Amino acid sequence: MFRTCAVSGCLTALLAASSAAQVITGRIIAADNVTPVSGVVIVAADSTGQSARALSGATGEFSIAIPRPGRYTVHLYRIGFRPLAHAPVDVSDSGLHGLTLVAPGEVVLLSSLRSQARSSSCRIASDSGLAIARVWEQGRIAMLSVGLSAESPPIIADWIEFDRTLATDGRHVRHQSTRLTRAPTTHAFTSPNPELLHSQGYVVQAPDGVQFFAPDAAVLLSDDFANDHCFEIVGEDKAHPSAIGIAFHPNDSRSGVPDIDGVAWLEKASAELQEVKFEYVNLPDAVRAARPGGDVSFKRMPRGGWIISAWQARFPVLQPHAAISDGGARRRVYSSSDLDLVGMQVTGGIVSRVRDGGVVVYESPGASPKLRFISRDTLVPASGVELTLEGTDFRGVSDSAGTVEIPPILDGDFVLKYRLGLPVPLRDIVFEGEIAPSASPIDSIFLPTADEIARRVCGKSVGSRSGLLIGTIEDTRPRRSGTPVILSWQEPMQDSTGSSHTERTREATVDSAGHWWACGVPRQTIVTASISRASGVASNVATIPPNQAWRMVNLAIPSEPAKSAASFGTTPPDQRLEITVLDEGGLPIPGVELSLLKASTLQQRASTDSAGRIVVTEIDSGLTRVTARKLGFVPGAIDIRLGRGTTRAPIILSRTAPPLMDTVRVLATANTDARAPGFEERRRDHIAALSLDETDIRGRNAIGLSQLLVGVPSLSISQAGGRVSFESTRGAVFERGKLAPCRMVVVVDGIALNPSGEEVQAAALPRPGDIHALEVFAGGATLPPNLAVLSTYNRCGMVVVWTR
């Protein structure tokens, strides 16, 4: 059975200098006898043909370790110039030092030559042979430079080695494993000994599969490679418009040996080697159909040396579809015709960055591609998105700008899976997309809208009139499983007396971590969420706005256990009902006539005071109907179920619609500040992102409202031309086809100064000395109902000011 293996070899560190005592040291200079020349290959050969080589550094200096004393011929090779031979030199036991050599100065320009017909016998005309030799000599110089170290600090390379499996189309990535490395290096990979490749070929059957070998510089420069292949000049192609190529293919003696066939491309103007591309030949039909092969890219460094900047080899992934028994020998034999191509394996690496002396001298294109998430909804942040790329081990999280930097992941189409930075259960939804990071340095992904996300959880129960209510149970004591969160709200109905409301209840789903959610909750309706534990009862209210798909509401359970009935004595305490009546602007309505009825029997009647408030004591438990009437407002009725302790009912009367009323149950009374209705309660429950009373404001010693709000994490303030913009830092809004700042609504004493989210006149803002209380709500989800109705544009939050 065929099995694909990785290329034998990997990136290697620079070898240490030879320990031989004999060395030749010197300096390479230009024809002016002054200017140092770097990147020159110096080859010293003795009379027996043994040679050693080195590369001149940034100052032109070089050092060659030779095997023994004697007479050596020195040749100089420089890219783009004809090779130059210097007179022989004698090296003593102590070496030869201070040798000064003049660099080659005769320029070589590679011209386009007519492509020759391929000849299996390698017979070519003498002039073509000279042209091929000239071009190949320039390629040899570049490959000779790979692996040589100059007498200067080594270059430091960052590279990524990879082994990936692709679909049969060669594009879609099924699996990919990578390894990132940083080390001093000039090598990319190493191949087996050229003599071994000559004898066994480049594809070898192993006990556990098939091994494919790729050629490195040493193989391409070897005598065995030259003897096994024919060479010819090829013309330009679209991928290499300014280059000239030398094609190589196996000669007649290699007809039965797996070998390589390819082209080495050199820049015509500079004679610099660009790339070597090859394919495996002389393979079985099933293997050949996959066109296995590879390529090696070369890059010249500023100091004059060369590195292999990228390399890869492609192999087929084959699967047998039939087997033939070999006579009961407990093994199966597969022929090449019994194999199906099921994928491609690609093994190789990319040098992403090179530093020379601490300075970045090379960075591969697309070394750090970025992915940018774009939100189209203020409820869906682009930050905190957790993502993975299928077929890779990459894991990432988007930053505050919605971007993620992806390490080099090579070319191809990747399936992207991501989770949004949202609360449970929204965080558990996995979304998919497809990206091709090599196509652009920044790839953009538009996130789903809030409605699309809510429908993934709730299906059709989320629509234009219903949404999703979600929250967390904050409990310092051990959680009790199975305790539901009860949701209740008033639903309008018609009876014989006219408009009225009836109470609806529903249980919410609670998971083991204390997260809860409920689908199909009506929008624009005040909903009470409550849970009862041994330590006490927690409740909170929320309203899903008409333009939002969900709303957050958390429940904080008291840390101390609730007292039992016996603690109060044998008689339960009197019931207490506090009602505050507000208009649609959040202002108290005095003189509202409230009637309390039980079983259609009038129990009490009272009118609200100047603060729009009444307190009813000594009222029995159970269902109580409260009617509200005032001239100029639409009358209405609501059912309130009273229990132990104090029940607070905020009521909002409308001049054009039935009243919206709801019940909030607490276990203790609290003072109500008429100048800032509900401020102390919200401050106690930590609903607002910022709550300042007069003492806090005096302590800040601010000269303006903007200065009072400095440092609020969710708020950014800008001022120009006498206008002030209070902007949420949690994201932007998508308006009129583009992203725009998400401005907060500013409310002063219940009146919205910018009900549509526009900028505010600085002159209209109160001075700190005139402010009684100040609140900042970071988003529409945290706004209390009596404040949410002050503006329909409240998705970005609200700044609420109460004056003295």
Secondary structure as the mmCIF struct_conf table of DSSP 4:
data_model
#
loop_
_struct_conf.conf_type_id
_struct_conf.id
_struct_conf.beg_label_comp_id
_struct_conf.beg_label_asym_id
_struct_conf.beg_label_seq_id
_struct_conf.end_label_comp_id
_struct_conf.end_label_asym_id
_struct_conf.end_label_seq_id
STRN STRN1 THR A 4 THR A 4
BEND BEND1 SER A 8 SER A 8
STRN STRN2 ALA A 13 ALA A 13
HELX_LH_PP_P HELX_LH_PP_P1 LEU A 14 SER A 18
BEND BEND2 ALA A 21 ALA A 21
STRN STRN3 VAL A 23 ILE A 29
TURN_TY1_P TURN_TY1_P1 ALA A 31 ASP A 32
BEND BEND3 ASN A 33 THR A 35
STRN STRN4 PRO A 36 PRO A 36
BEND BEND4 GLY A 39 GLY A 39
STRN STRN5 VAL A 41 ALA A 45
TURN_TY1_P TURN_TY1_P2 SER A 47 THR A 48
BEND BEND5 GLY A 49 GLY A 49
STRN STRN6 SER A 51 LEU A 55
TURN_TY1_P TURN_TY1_P3 ALA A 58 THR A 59
BEND BEND6 GLY A 60 GLY A 60
STRN STRN7 GLU A 61 ALA A 65
BEND BEND7 PRO A 67 PRO A 69
STRN STRN8 GLY A 70 TYR A 77
TURN_TY1_P TURN_TY1_P4 ILE A 79 GLY A 80
STRN STRN9 PHE A 81 PHE A 81
STRN STRN10 LEU A 84 VAL A 91
STRN STRN11 SER A 92 SER A 92
TURN_TY1_P TURN_TY1_P5 ASP A 93 SER A 94
STRN STRN12 GLY A 95 GLY A 95
STRN STRN13 LEU A 96 VAL A 102
HELX_LH_PP_P HELX_LH_PP_P2 ALA A 103 PRO A 104
STRN STRN14 VAL A 107 VAL A 107
HELX_LH_PP_P HELX_LH_PP_P3 LEU A 110 SER A 112
HELX_LH_PP_P HELX_LH_PP_P4 ARG A 114 ARG A 118
TURN_TY1_P TURN_TY1_P6 SER A 120 SER A 121
HELX_RH_AL_P HELX_RH_AL_P1 SER A 126 SER A 145
TURN_TY1_P TURN_TY1_P7 VAL A 146 GLY A 147
BEND BEND8 GLU A 151 SER A 152
HELX_LH_PP_P HELX_LH_PP_P5 PRO A 153 ILE A 155
STRN STRN15 ILE A 156 LEU A 166
TURN_TY1_P TURN_TY1_P8 THR A 168 ASP A 169
BEND BEND9 GLY A 170 GLY A 170
STRN STRN16 HIS A 172 HIS A 172
STRN STRN17 VAL A 173 PRO A 184
STRN STRN18 THR A 185 THR A 185
HELX_LH_PP_P HELX_LH_PP_P6 SER A 191 ASN A 193
HELX_RH_AL_P HELX_RH_AL_P2 PRO A 194 GLN A 200
BEND BEND10 TYR A 202 TYR A 202
STRN STRN19 VAL A 203 ALA A 206
TURN_TY1_P TURN_TY1_P9 PRO A 207 ASP A 208
STRN STRN20 GLY A 209 PHE A 212
HELX_RH_AL_P HELX_RH_AL_P3 ALA A 217 LEU A 221
BEND BEND11 SER A 222 SER A 222
HELX_RH_AL_P HELX_RH_AL_P4 ASP A 223 ASP A 228
STRN STRN21 HIS A 229 VAL A 234
STRN STRN22 ASP A 237 ASP A 237
TURN_TY1_P TURN_TY1_P10 LYS A 238 ALA A 239
STRN STRN23 HIS A 240 HIS A 240
TURN_TY1_P TURN_TY1_P11 PRO A 241 SER A 242
STRN STRN24 ALA A 243 PRO A 250
HELX_RH_3T_P HELX_RH_3T_P1 ASP A 252 ARG A 254
TURN_TY1_P TURN_TY1_P12 SER A 255 GLY A 256
BEND BEND12 VAL A 257 VAL A 257
STRN STRN25 ASP A 259 GLU A 267
TURN_TY1_P TURN_TY1_P13 LYS A 268 SER A 270
STRN STRN26 LEU A 273 VAL A 281
BEND BEND13 ASN A 282 ASN A 282
HELX_RH_AL_P HELX_RH_AL_P5 ASP A 285 ARG A 288
TURN_TY1_P TURN_TY1_P14 ALA A 289 ALA A 290
STRN STRN27 GLY A 293 ARG A 300
TURN_TY1_P TURN_TY1_P15 PRO A 302 ARG A 303
BEND BEND14 GLY A 304 GLY A 304
STRN STRN28 TRP A 306 PRO A 320
BEND BEND15 HIS A 321 HIS A 321
STRN STRN29 ILE A 324 SER A 325
BEND BEND16 GLY A 327 ARG A 330
STRN STRN30 ARG A 332 VAL A 333
HELX_RH_3T_P HELX_RH_3T_P2 SER A 336 ASP A 338
STRN STRN31 LEU A 339 ASP A 356
TURN_TY1_P TURN_TY1_P16 GLY A 357 GLY A 358
STRN STRN32 VAL A 359 GLU A 363
TURN_TY1_P TURN_TY1_P17 PRO A 365 GLY A 366
BEND BEND17 ALA A 367 SER A 368
STRN STRN33 LYS A 370 ILE A 374
BEND BEND18 ARG A 376 ASP A 377
TURN_TY1_P TURN_TY1_P18 THR A 378 LEU A 379
BEND BEND19 VAL A 380 VAL A 380
BEND BEND20 ALA A 382 ALA A 382
TURN_TY1_P TURN_TY1_P19 SER A 383 GLY A 384
STRN STRN34 GLU A 386 LEU A 389
TURN_TY1_P TURN_TY1_P20 GLU A 390 GLY A 391
BEND BEND21 THR A 392 THR A 392
STRN STRN35 ARG A 395 VAL A 397
TURN_TY1_P TURN_TY1_P21 SER A 400 ALA A 401
BEND BEND22 GLY A 402 GLY A 402
STRN STRN36 THR A 403 GLU A 405
HELX_LH_PP_P HELX_LH_PP_P7 ILE A 406 PRO A 408
BEND BEND23 ASP A 411 GLY A 412
STRN STRN37 ASP A 413 ASP A 413
STRN STRN38 PHE A 414 ARG A 419
BEND BEND24 GLY A 421 GLY A 421
TURN_TY1_P TURN_TY1_P22 VAL A 424 PRO A 425
HELX_RH_3T_P HELX_RH_3T_P3 LEU A 426 ASP A 428
STRN STRN39 PHE A 431 ILE A 435
HELX_RH_3T_P HELX_RH_3T_P4 PRO A 437 ALA A 439
BEND BEND25 PRO A 441 PRO A 441
STRN STRN40 ILE A 442 PHE A 446
HELX_LH_PP_P HELX_LH_PP_P8 LEU A 447 THR A 449
HELX_RH_AL_P HELX_RH_AL_P6 ALA A 450 CYS A 458
HELX_RH_3T_P HELX_RH_3T_P5 GLY A 459 SER A 461
BEND BEND26 GLY A 463 ARG A 465
STRN STRN41 SER A 466 GLU A 474
BEND BEND27 THR A 476 ARG A 477
HELX_LH_PP_P HELX_LH_PP_P9 PRO A 478 ARG A 480
TURN_TY1_P TURN_TY1_P23 SER A 481 GLY A 482
HELX_LH_PP_P HELX_LH_PP_P10 PRO A 484 PRO A 484
STRN STRN42 VAL A 485 ASP A 495
TURN_TY1_P TURN_TY1_P24 SER A 496 THR A 497
STRN STRN43 GLY A 498 VAL A 510
TURN_TY1_P TURN_TY1_P25 SER A 512 ALA A 513
BEND BEND28 GLY A 514 GLY A 514
STRN STRN44 HIS A 515 PRO A 522
TURN_TY1_P TURN_TY1_P26 ARG A 523 GLN A 524
BEND BEND29 THR A 525 THR A 525
STRN STRN45 ILE A 526 ARG A 533
TURN_TY1_P TURN_TY1_P27 ALA A 534 SER A 535
STRN STRN46 GLY A 536 THR A 543
TURN_TY1_P TURN_TY1_P28 PRO A 546 ASN A 547
BEND BEND30 ALA A 549 ALA A 549
STRN STRN47 TRP A 550 MET A 552
STRN STRN48 LEU A 555 ALA A 556
BEND BEND31 SER A 559 GLU A 560
HELX_LH_PP_P HELX_LH_PP_P11 PRO A 561 SER A 564
HELX_RH_3T_P HELX_RH_3T_P6 ALA A 565 PHE A 568
BEND BEND32 THR A 570 THR A 571
HELX_LH_PP_P HELX_LH_PP_P12 PRO A 572 ASP A 574
STRN STRN49 GLN A 575 LEU A 582
TURN_TY1_P TURN_TY1_P29 GLU A 584 GLY A 585
BEND BEND33 GLY A 586 GLY A 586
STRN STRN50 PRO A 588 PRO A 588
TURN_TY1_P TURN_TY1_P30 PRO A 590 GLY A 591
STRN STRN51 GLU A 593 LYS A 598
TURN_TY1_P TURN_TY1_P31 ALA A 599 SER A 600
STRN STRN52 THR A 601 SER A 607
TURN_TY1_P TURN_TY1_P32 SER A 610 ALA A 611
BEND BEND34 GLY A 612 GLY A 612
STRN STRN53 ARG A 613 ILE A 619
BEND BEND35 SER A 621 SER A 621
STRN STRN54 GLY A 622 ARG A 629
TURN_TY1_P TURN_TY1_P33 LEU A 631 GLY A 632
BEND BEND36 PHE A 633 PHE A 633
STRN STRN55 GLY A 636 LEU A 642
BEND BEND37 ARG A 644 GLY A 645
STRN STRN56 THR A 646 ILE A 652
BEND BEND38 ARG A 655 ALA A 657
STRN STRN57 LEU A 660 MET A 661
STRN STRN58 VAL A 664 VAL A 666
BEND BEND39 LEU A 667 ALA A 668
TURN_TY1_P TURN_TY1_P34 ALA A 674 ARG A 675
BEND BEND40 ALA A 676 ALA A 676
TURN_TY1_P TURN_TY1_P35 PRO A 677 GLY A 678
HELX_RH_AL_P HELX_RH_AL_P7 PHE A 679 ARG A 684
TURN_TY1_P TURN_TY1_P36 ASP A 685 HIS A 686
BEND BEND41 ALA A 688 ALA A 689
STRN STRN59 LEU A 690 LEU A 692
HELX_RH_AL_P HELX_RH_AL_P8 GLU A 694 ARG A 700
TURN_TY1_P TURN_TY1_P37 ASN A 701 ASN A 701
BEND BEND42 ILE A 703 GLY A 704
HELX_RH_AL_P HELX_RH_AL_P9 LEU A 705 LEU A 708
TURN_TY1_P TURN_TY1_P38 LEU A 709 GLY A 711
TURN_TY1_P TURN_TY1_P39 PRO A 713 SER A 714
STRN STRN60 LEU A 715 ALA A 720
TURN_TY1_P TURN_TY1_P40 GLY A 721 GLY A 722
STRN STRN61 ARG A 723 GLU A 735
TURN_TY1_P TURN_TY1_P41 ARG A 736 GLY A 737
STRN STRN62 LYS A 738 ARG A 743
HELX_LH_PP_P HELX_LH_PP_P13 MET A 744 MET A 744
STRN STRN63 VAL A 745 VAL A 748
TURN_TY1_P TURN_TY1_P42 ASP A 749 GLY A 750
STRN STRN64 ILE A 751 ALA A 752
BEND BEND43 LEU A 753 LEU A 753
TURN_TY1_P TURN_TY1_P43 PRO A 755 SER A 756
BEND BEND44 GLY A 757 GLY A 757
STRN STRN65 VAL A 760 GLN A 761
HELX_RH_3T_P HELX_RH_3T_P7 ALA A 762 ALA A 764
BEND BEND45 LEU A 765 LEU A 765
HELX_LH_PP_P HELX_LH_PP_P14 PRO A 766 ARG A 767
HELX_RH_3T_P HELX_RH_3T_P8 PRO A 768 ASP A 770
STRN STRN66 ILE A 771 PHE A 777
BEND BEND46 ALA A 778 GLY A 779
HELX_RH_3T_P HELX_RH_3T_P9 GLY A 780 THR A 782
HELX_RH_AL_P HELX_RH_AL_P10 PRO A 785 ALA A 788
TURN_TY1_P TURN_TY1_P44 VAL A 789 LEU A 790
BEND BEND47 THR A 792 THR A 792
TURN_TY1_P TURN_TY1_P45 ARG A 795 CYS A 796
STRN STRN67 MET A 798 THR A 803
#
